[in-house]
Amino acid sequence: MNAVLDKALSLAFLTDMLRIRRMEEKAAELYGSGQIRGFLHLYIGEEAVAVGALHALDAGDNIVATYREHGHALVRGVSMNAIMAEMFGKRDGCSRGRGGSMHLFDRATHFFGGNAIVGGGLPLTVGLALADRMQGIRRVNACFFGEGAMAEGAFHESMNLAALWKLPVLFLCENNFYAMGTALARSESQTDLCVKAASYRVPVIKVDGMDVRAVYEAVRQAAQQVRAGEGPFFVELQTYRFRPHSMFDPDLYRDKAEIEEWKKRDPIDGFAALLKQEHLLTDAELQSIDAQAWREVEAAIAFAEASPWEPVEALTQDVYSPEVRP
């Protein structure tokens, strides 16, 4: 890759991480004012994972995410307008306001959720991969999930079937060490997640999830193997959420000093500093990128506020099937 492409790709990484960060910061504020309701799980601190991984995949690959999926949807190509309107519960949201924060969906970008069930996306991804195999379609089916999902039976069933049938599944574990609120060592006897995955005879790799370039390179290589028909691959991405599990979480299970230590490894600040050292970014460029991210956020809020609510008459649409008469 030449220097020009290096700069273009690096700035794309930085831009997308800032877009996620600014959207999430504003979402927290809007939740506090009551404009966003229900559950809200923020991705602040973990931006390098979604950005590095999704830039490494092809536009036609299938993506399944967790309920902490705003960043994945945004980088995948779902418009911030549609995401914000969905969080507002409005008709112009990507799920017509019916899914909310945890159920973003966009078939056009092959983004299949958003899933409120811990580990629920794993068997769905295996199903997508099996469908591709049966139809002779060669692509990657990538599934994001947290380390807490690895305690679920669905993880083991999914890993087993994907390995047994050599299905094109890319397992992307976002290990932020606390699941919903319990430290990994307090819930799992084997804390090396790669050891667990390797027990299914699946190739594995452990990556620094705070380093967007490391994430990109690891996922790119793993995806190449999956796409080549070599079966599933497991990537552990070690990251850290700076905010509580959800907006309802008092976050009493983590030491404040630990959080501050992780913040020193902020994926955005660290990457911006690195780009400046490499003469790929100037202060003026950084300010411009950040200002554009804020403008996009403000435009998305205006779009969501202007979007209508679904009419009462449409509430049963896609919920109940109409009576079928002969």
C-alpha distance (Angstrom), angle and dihedral (degrees) to the residues before:
residue distance angle dihedral
M1 . . .
N2 3.80 . .
A3 3.80 125.7 .
V4 3.81 93.9 -100.4
L5 3.80 91.9 55.0
D6 3.78 89.4 43.5
K7 3.78 90.5 58.5
A8 3.79 94.4 42.2
L9 3.80 93.3 50.9
S10 3.80 93.3 42.1
L11 3.79 92.0 51.9
A12 3.80 89.2 47.4
F13 3.81 88.5 55.4
L14 3.78 92.1 49.2
T15 3.80 92.7 45.2
D16 3.79 93.8 52.4
M17 3.80 93.5 45.9
L18 3.80 90.1 52.2
R19 3.81 91.5 46.5
I20 3.81 89.5 55.1
R21 3.80 94.0 44.5
R22 3.80 95.3 49.7
M23 3.80 92.9 44.7
E24 3.79 91.8 50.3
E25 3.79 94.0 46.3
K26 3.79 89.9 52.6
A27 3.81 91.5 45.0
A28 3.81 89.2 57.5
E29 3.79 89.8 52.0
L30 3.81 92.4 47.4
Y31 3.79 90.2 49.5
G32 3.77 89.6 54.8
S33 3.81 90.6 52.7
G34 3.81 92.3 49.0
Q35 3.81 97.2 -113.5
I36 3.81 90.5 114.7
R37 3.79 114.2 45.7
G38 3.77 139.4 178.2
F39 3.79 118.4 37.4
L40 3.80 123.3 -13.8
H41 3.80 124.2 -172.9
L42 3.80 113.8 -174.5
Y43 3.80 126.6 -148.1
I44 3.81 97.4 -153.2
G45 3.82 108.8 144.4
E46 3.79 95.5 19.4
E47 3.82 98.5 72.3
A48 3.81 95.4 114.3
V49 3.80 91.0 64.3
A50 3.79 98.4 57.5
V51 3.80 94.0 37.7
G52 3.79 97.6 47.2
A53 3.80 94.4 42.0
L54 3.78 98.8 45.3
H55 3.80 93.9 45.7
A56 3.80 86.7 55.6
L57 3.81 93.2 56.0
D58 3.80 130.6 74.7
A59 3.80 123.9 -106.9
G60 3.82 90.6 -115.5
D61 3.81 95.4 53.2
N62 3.80 117.2 108.7
I63 3.80 117.8 -115.4
V64 3.81 127.6 -161.0
A65 3.81 119.3 -178.7
T66 3.79 142.5 177.9
Y67 3.79 130.6 -106.1
R68 3.84 87.9 -84.2
E69 3.77 89.1 69.2
H70 3.81 110.5 122.0
G71 3.80 91.7 105.5
H72 3.79 94.0 47.2
A73 3.79 91.9 51.1
L74 3.80 92.7 47.7
V75 3.80 95.5 49.9
R76 3.78 90.6 43.0
G77 3.79 89.5 62.1
V78 3.79 104.8 -95.5
S79 3.80 104.5 140.4
M80 3.77 118.6 -109.5
N81 3.81 86.7 -129.2
A82 3.81 91.3 60.7
I83 3.81 92.5 43.9
M84 3.79 93.9 49.8
A85 3.81 92.8 45.0
E86 3.81 88.8 51.3
M87 3.79 91.5 52.4
F88 3.81 88.1 49.9
G89 3.82 88.5 52.3
K90 3.80 92.3 -119.6
R91 3.81 129.6 151.7
D92 3.82 94.1 -114.3
G93 3.78 91.4 59.4
C94 3.80 118.3 115.7
S95 3.83 88.9 -104.1
R96 3.81 94.0 34.7
G97 3.78 90.3 -102.4
R98 3.79 92.4 -66.2
G99 3.78 98.8 104.7
G100 3.76 104.2 42.5
S101 3.77 124.4 -171.2
M102 3.80 97.1 -25.5
H103 3.79 99.4 46.6
L104 3.79 109.1 52.9
F105 3.81 110.6 158.0
D106 3.79 134.4 173.2
R107 3.78 120.4 170.0
A108 3.81 93.1 -172.4
T109 3.80 90.9 66.0
H110 3.84 93.9 37.4
F111 3.80 89.1 -113.0
F112 3.81 105.4 148.4
G113 3.81 100.9 -177.5
G114 3.01 172.1 -82.4
N115 3.81 108.6 -81.7
A116 3.81 124.8 -159.2
I117 3.81 93.8 -159.7
V118 3.80 115.5 87.5
G119 3.80 105.4 -116.1
G120 3.80 90.8 2.2
G121 3.78 93.7 123.9
L122 3.80 94.5 57.0
P123 3.83 99.3 75.9
L124 3.81 89.9 39.5
T125 3.79 89.4 58.2
V126 3.79 91.6 48.7
G127 3.81 87.8 51.8
L128 3.81 91.6 51.5
A129 3.80 89.7 49.2
L130 3.80 92.4 48.9
A131 3.81 90.0 50.4
D132 3.80 89.7 52.2
R133 3.79 90.9 49.5
M134 3.80 92.1 50.5
Q135 3.81 91.7 48.7
G136 3.78 95.5 44.1
I137 3.81 93.3 -116.6
R138 3.80 114.9 151.0
R139 3.80 113.0 -150.2
V140 3.78 141.6 111.5
N141 3.80 121.5 -93.3
A142 3.80 105.2 -157.1
C143 3.79 123.7 -165.7
F144 3.81 124.1 -168.0
F145 3.82 116.8 -158.0
G146 3.78 138.9 153.4
E147 3.79 127.4 -109.3
G148 3.80 88.6 -106.6
A149 3.79 88.8 66.9
M150 3.80 89.4 62.9
A151 3.82 88.4 73.0
E152 3.80 89.7 59.9
G153 3.77 123.0 95.1
A154 3.80 89.2 -129.5
F155 3.81 89.7 67.2
H156 3.78 93.5 55.2
E157 3.79 93.9 42.9
S158 3.80 90.9 49.1
M159 3.79 94.7 46.8
N160 3.79 91.2 47.5
L161 3.80 95.8 50.8
A162 3.81 93.9 41.9
A163 3.80 90.7 51.8
L164 3.80 94.9 41.1
W165 3.80 93.3 51.6
K166 3.83 95.7 32.5
L167 3.79 91.4 -125.3
P168 3.83 122.2 -178.0
V169 3.82 96.8 -107.3
L170 3.79 124.7 143.7
F171 3.81 108.6 -159.3
L172 3.83 109.6 -155.2
C173 3.80 111.9 -172.2
E174 3.81 114.6 -164.7
N175 3.80 99.5 -155.6
N176 3.81 108.1 -165.8
F177 3.82 90.7 160.4
Y178 3.81 98.8 -124.4
A179 3.80 108.4 64.5
M180 3.82 103.7 -163.1
G181 3.79 94.8 -24.0
T182 3.80 110.5 -40.8
A183 3.78 123.1 97.8
L184 3.79 114.0 -117.3
A185 3.80 92.7 -119.1
R186 3.81 91.0 55.1
S187 3.79 94.2 55.1
E188 3.81 107.0 29.9
S189 3.80 128.2 55.7
Q190 3.81 89.8 -159.4
T191 3.79 108.6 48.9
D192 3.81 96.0 175.4
L193 3.79 98.5 93.4
C194 3.78 93.5 -170.7
V195 3.81 89.6 59.9
K196 3.80 89.4 55.3
A197 3.78 93.3 49.6
A198 3.80 93.4 43.7
S199 3.80 89.3 57.9
Y200 3.81 85.9 76.3
R201 3.82 90.0 57.1
V202 3.78 91.2 -109.1
P203 3.82 121.1 141.5
V204 3.81 111.7 -109.3
I205 3.79 139.9 -168.5
K206 3.81 133.2 -173.9
V207 3.81 116.3 -143.4
D208 3.80 137.9 -174.1
G209 3.78 99.5 -111.3
M210 3.80 92.4 -163.5
D211 3.83 90.7 65.2
V212 3.80 110.2 76.4
R213 3.80 93.8 -165.8
A214 3.81 92.3 51.4
V215 3.81 90.0 49.6
Y216 3.80 91.9 48.8
E217 3.79 94.5 50.1
A218 3.82 95.4 45.0
V219 3.80 94.3 47.5
R220 3.81 91.8 44.1
Q221 3.80 91.4 55.5
A222 3.80 93.5 43.0
A223 3.81 91.5 48.9
Q224 3.79 90.8 51.6
Q225 3.79 90.5 58.0
V226 3.80 93.0 46.3
R227 3.80 91.9 47.6
A228 3.79 90.8 49.4
G229 3.81 90.0 62.4
E230 3.80 96.8 -105.3
G231 3.80 93.5 129.9
P232 3.80 131.9 -113.9
F233 3.80 127.7 -16.9
F234 3.82 129.9 -159.6
V235 3.81 122.5 -145.9
E236 3.81 121.7 -174.1
L237 3.80 111.4 -156.1
Q238 3.80 111.2 -165.7
T239 3.78 108.3 -149.6
Y240 3.80 141.5 141.7
R241 3.78 134.9 -132.9
F242 3.79 112.7 -135.8
R243 3.80 93.4 -159.2
P244 3.83 128.3 58.9
H245 3.79 120.0 -82.8
S246 3.81 90.4 -94.1
M247 3.77 137.4 -12.2
F248 3.82 88.4 -91.7
D249 3.81 93.2 55.1
P250 3.86 116.3 103.4
D251 3.85 87.8 -160.6
L252 3.80 95.7 -137.8
Y253 3.81 95.9 147.3
R254 3.83 97.2 71.4
D255 3.76 128.6 70.5
K256 3.81 110.7 -117.7
A257 3.79 90.9 -136.9
E258 3.80 89.7 57.4
I259 3.79 91.1 54.0
E260 3.80 91.1 50.4
E261 3.81 91.0 50.2
W262 3.79 90.9 53.9
K263 3.79 90.8 47.5
K264 3.80 87.4 62.3
R265 3.82 84.7 67.2
D266 3.81 93.5 52.6
P267 3.82 104.0 163.5
I268 3.80 93.0 -140.2
D269 3.80 99.2 46.1
G270 3.78 91.8 42.8
F271 3.78 94.7 48.9
A272 3.80 93.2 45.7
A273 3.81 90.1 52.0
L274 3.80 90.7 49.1
L275 3.80 92.5 50.9
K276 3.78 90.5 51.0
Q277 3.80 90.0 52.3
E278 3.80 89.3 51.4
H279 3.83 90.7 48.3
L280 3.80 90.7 -118.6
L281 3.81 95.2 116.6
T282 3.78 135.9 40.9
D283 3.78 128.3 -161.4
A284 3.80 89.1 -111.8
E285 3.82 91.6 53.7
L286 3.80 91.6 48.9
Q287 3.80 91.6 50.4
S288 3.81 90.3 48.4
I289 3.81 93.2 50.1
D290 3.78 91.6 48.1
A291 3.80 92.8 47.2
Q292 3.79 90.6 51.2
A293 3.81 90.4 50.8
W294 3.81 90.2 53.7
R295 3.81 91.1 48.2
E296 3.79 89.9 52.6
V297 3.80 90.3 50.6
E298 3.79 93.3 49.9
A299 3.81 91.1 48.0
A300 3.81 90.1 50.4
I301 3.79 91.5 51.9
A302 3.79 91.1 50.3
F303 3.81 89.6 49.2
A304 3.81 91.9 50.1
E305 3.79 93.1 47.4
A306 3.81 91.2 50.6
S307 3.79 94.2 46.1
P308 3.84 114.4 102.8
W309 3.77 126.7 -121.3
E310 3.77 116.6 -112.0
P311 3.79 110.8 -95.8
V312 3.78 118.1 -107.6
E313 3.82 89.7 -116.8
A314 3.81 89.8 65.5
L315 3.80 97.1 53.0
T316 3.81 94.7 100.7
Q317 3.80 93.9 45.9
D318 3.83 110.4 120.4
V319 3.81 89.0 3.5
Y320 3.80 103.1 77.7
S321 3.79 125.3 27.3
P322 3.80 113.9 -126.7
E323 3.78 115.5 -110.1
V324 3.78 109.6 -88.2
R325 3.79 114.6 -136.7
P326 3.80 124.9 -167.2
